[in-house]
Amino acid sequence: MYWLEIDVHTPDQFRDAVSNVFFEMGSGVEEPASSNLGISIIRGYFPADDRGGRMVRELQRRVAHILGEKPRIEVRRLTGRDWTISWREGFKPFRVGERLVVKPTWEKYEPGPDDLVIELDPGLAFGCGSHATTGMCLELLERHVQPGMAVLDVGTGSGILAVGAALLGARTVWAVDEDPVAVRTARENVVQNNLAGRVWVYESNLLEDLAEPADLVVANIVAEVLVALCPAAATVLEPGGRFILSGILDRREEMVRQALVAEDFEVRGRMAEGEWVALVGVKR
């Protein structure tokens, strides 16, 4: 299989935000170089198939929105290198929170008596849990999921949050994503974790088909989409229901808070790591 190697040149202050765009689009990232002028290079990989050109254009659009100007992007077509294999070599089991352990399917791990192990093959790195936004979501799920809950995971990616919620005791989890590749990957990970029948994955626009009532909604997306999702989350949640939101750059936190308040949520939880913020809203 051939790959597109994409370098994005970005001011250092936007390094994490640009990296997150790659993660959201299904690519792991590398940081091969930084200049002395405050410019970093963020490198990611997309498959060189029919989707490649579309994904590069979408990357350009998202990064331009962050930077406020057209970004400098370099694209190369790789031959003779299977990037997925080289990426897997650096993906080892790791703990998130007190009980959750993320373990790649190809690695060995001896769980402790209280460990809840998420077996994961993220495909093209659809959310392996190592990014701050995903890690904070998992920690907040550990705090807020109660046995018997119905959970909705919006923008599921690899399915890591849906699987985590089920292992923590959720009775039913609905996981939605608009990317068919993510849906296929998430379904495979659900089966890998023996959760078929409790976790249901389906393809949908992130803001549609949210008719099922839920006790908890979790979404790890960008701030603008989270704002647009607030009315739908308010509709599916009963009073006392939880809404976990992550993927928020600190400078956009107030915008998300205002959207929550407008839909009758009370912000009762906050986590931060670097410039990333996660919030917990409770439906009044």
C-alpha positions in Angstrom: 0.0 0.0 0.0 1.2 3.5 -0.8 0.9 6.5 1.4 0.9 10.3 1.2 3.3 11.9 3.7 2.0 15.4 4.5 4.1 18.2 6.3 2.2 21.2 7.7 4.3 24.2 8.7 2.8 25.9 11.7 3.7 28.5 14.3 4.6 26.8 17.5 1.6 28.0 19.4 -0.7 26.1 17.0 1.3 22.9 17.1 -1.2 20.9 19.2 -4.2 22.2 17.3 -2.7 21.1 14.0 -1.7 17.8 15.4 -5.3 17.3 16.6 -6.6 17.9 13.0 -4.4 14.9 11.8 -5.7 12.8 14.7 -9.4 13.7 13.9 -8.8 12.8 10.2 -7.4 9.4 11.1 -3.7 9.9 11.0 -1.0 9.6 13.6 1.5 12.4 13.7 5.2 13.0 13.9 7.1 16.2 14.7 10.3 15.8 12.6 11.7 19.3 12.8 11.3 22.8 14.4 13.1 25.9 13.3 14.6 28.6 15.4 12.0 31.0 14.2 9.1 29.5 16.2 7.9 27.3 13.3 7.2 23.6 13.7 6.6 20.9 11.1 3.7 18.5 11.9 3.8 15.3 9.7 1.0 12.9 9.1 0.0 10.2 6.7 -3.0 9.4 4.5 -3.5 6.4 2.2 -2.6 7.3 -1.4 -6.0 6.1 -2.8 -9.1 7.8 -4.2 -9.6 9.5 -0.8 -6.2 11.0 -0.5 -6.7 14.2 -2.5 -10.0 14.9 -0.8 -8.4 14.4 2.6 -5.5 16.7 1.8 -7.9 19.4 0.7 -10.0 19.0 3.9 -6.7 19.2 5.9 -5.9 22.5 4.2 -9.3 23.8 5.0 -9.2 22.9 8.7 -5.6 24.1 9.2 -6.4 27.4 7.5 -9.3 27.9 9.9 -6.9 27.5 12.8 -4.1 29.7 11.5 -6.3 32.3 9.9 -4.4 32.0 6.6 -3.5 29.5 3.9 -1.0 27.0 5.4 2.2 25.8 3.9 1.7 22.1 3.2 4.0 19.7 1.4 2.8 16.4 0.1 4.9 13.4 -0.9 3.9 10.0 -2.2 5.8 7.2 -0.4 6.9 3.9 -1.9 8.4 0.9 -0.2 7.3 1.9 3.2 4.4 0.5 5.2 3.7 3.4 7.6 1.2 1.4 9.6 3.8 -1.1 10.6 6.3 1.6 11.7 3.6 3.4 13.6 2.6 0.2 15.4 6.1 -0.3 16.8 5.6 2.8 19.0 2.1 1.9 20.3 2.4 0.1 23.6 -0.1 -0.6 26.4 -0.7 2.4 28.7 -3.0 3.3 31.6 -5.6 6.0 31.5 -7.1 7.1 34.8 -7.3 4.5 37.6 -8.7 1.4 35.9 -8.6 1.7 32.1 -5.7 0.3 30.2 -5.4 0.8 26.4 -3.7 -2.2 24.8 -3.0 -2.7 21.1 -4.2 -6.0 19.9 -0.7 -7.1 18.9 0.9 -6.4 22.3 0.9 -8.6 25.4 -0.3 -7.3 28.7 -1.0 -9.0 32.1 -4.0 -7.1 33.6 -4.3 -6.4 37.3 -7.5 -7.5 39.2 -9.2 -4.1 38.8 -8.0 -3.3 35.2 -10.4 -2.8 32.4 -8.5 -3.5 29.2 -9.5 -1.8 26.0 -8.2 -4.0 23.1 -7.6 -1.7 20.2 -6.5 -1.7 16.6 -7.1 1.9 15.5 -6.4 1.2 11.8 -5.1 4.5 10.6 -4.7 5.8 14.2 -8.4 6.7 14.6 -8.1 7.7 18.2 -5.7 5.4 20.1 -6.1 7.3 23.4 -2.7 8.8 23.5 -3.8 12.3 22.6 -4.8 14.6 25.5 -8.4 15.1 24.2 -9.1 11.3 24.1 -7.3 10.6 27.4 -9.4 13.3 29.2 -12.6 11.8 27.8 -11.7 8.3 29.1 -10.9 9.7 32.6 -14.2 11.6 32.6 -16.1 8.5 31.5 -14.5 6.7 34.4 -15.8 9.3 36.8 -19.3 9.6 35.4 -20.5 6.3 33.8 -22.7 4.4 36.1 -23.9 0.7 35.7 -26.9 0.5 33.5 -26.5 3.8 31.7 -27.3 4.3 28.0 -24.4 6.2 26.4 -24.1 8.0 23.1 -20.6 8.4 21.6 -20.6 11.1 18.8 -17.8 10.9 16.4 -16.6 7.5 17.6 -13.5 7.1 15.4 -11.8 3.9 16.6 -14.6 3.2 19.0 -12.3 3.6 22.0 -14.7 5.8 24.0 -17.6 3.5 23.3 -15.7 0.4 24.3 -14.5 2.2 27.4 -18.0 3.2 28.4 -19.2 -0.3 28.0 -16.4 -1.8 30.1 -17.2 0.8 32.8 -20.7 -0.6 33.1 -22.9 1.1 30.5 -25.8 -1.1 29.5 -26.0 0.1 25.9 -23.7 2.4 23.9 -24.6 3.9 20.5 -21.5 5.0 18.6 -21.9 7.2 15.5 -19.5 8.5 12.9 -19.9 10.0 9.4 -16.7 8.3 8.1 -17.4 4.8 6.8 -13.8 3.8 7.4 -14.1 4.8 11.1 -17.4 2.9 11.4 -15.8 -0.3 10.1 -12.8 0.1 12.4 -15.0 0.8 15.4 -17.1 -2.3 14.7 -14.1 -4.4 14.5 -12.9 -3.1 17.8 -16.3 -3.7 19.4 -16.1 -7.4 18.3 -12.4 -7.6 19.5 -13.6 -6.6 23.0 -16.6 -9.0 23.0 -19.1 -6.2 23.2 -21.3 -6.9 20.2 -24.9 -6.6 21.4 -24.0 -3.8 23.9 -22.2 -1.4 21.6 -23.9 -0.5 18.3 -21.9 1.4 15.7 -23.6 3.1 12.7 -22.8 5.6 10.1 -24.5 9.0 10.5 -23.8 12.7 10.2 -22.6 13.7 13.7 -25.6 16.0 14.2 -28.4 13.8 12.9 -30.2 10.7 14.0 -29.8 11.4 17.7 -33.3 10.3 18.6 -32.4 7.6 21.2 -32.6 8.8 24.8 -29.3 8.7 26.6 -28.0 9.1 30.2 -24.7 10.4 29.0 -23.4 11.8 25.7 -19.6 12.0 25.0 -18.1 13.9 22.0 -14.4 14.5 21.3 -14.6 16.8 18.3 -13.6 20.4 17.6 -15.2 23.3 19.5 -17.3 24.6 16.6 -18.9 21.2 16.1 -19.5 20.8 19.9 -21.3 24.1 19.9 -23.6 22.9 17.1 -24.1 19.6 18.9 -25.4 21.1 22.1 -29.1 21.4 21.1 -29.2 17.8 20.0 -27.5 16.6 23.2 -30.0 18.6 25.2 -32.8 16.8 23.4 -31.6 13.3 24.0 -30.6 13.8 27.7 -33.1 13.8 30.5 -32.6 16.2 33.5 -29.5 15.1 35.3 -27.9 13.6 32.2 -24.2 14.2 31.5 -22.6 15.7 28.4 -18.8 15.2 28.2 -17.2 17.5 25.6 -13.5 17.4 24.6 -11.3 18.7 21.7 -11.7 22.2 23.0 -8.7 24.6 22.6 -8.5 26.8 25.7 -9.2 30.0 23.8 -12.5 28.5 22.6 -13.6 27.3 26.0 -15.9 30.3 26.8 -17.7 29.8 23.4 -18.5 26.2 24.4 -19.5 27.1 27.9 -22.0 29.7 26.5 -23.5 27.1 24.1 -24.0 24.7 27.1 -25.7 27.4 29.2 -27.9 28.4 26.3 -29.2 24.8 26.2 -29.9 24.6 30.0 -26.7 22.7 30.9 -24.8 23.5 34.1 -21.0 23.1 33.8 -20.0 20.9 36.7 -16.6 19.5 35.6 -13.4 20.6 33.8 -10.1 19.0 32.9 -7.2 20.6 31.1 -4.0 19.3 29.7 -1.7 21.8 27.9 -3.9 24.0 25.8 -6.7 21.4 25.6 -9.9 21.5 27.8 -12.7 19.0 28.4 -16.0 20.0 30.1 -18.8 18.1 31.7 -22.3 19.6 31.4 -25.3 18.4 33.4 -28.8 18.9 32.0 -30.9 20.9 34.4 
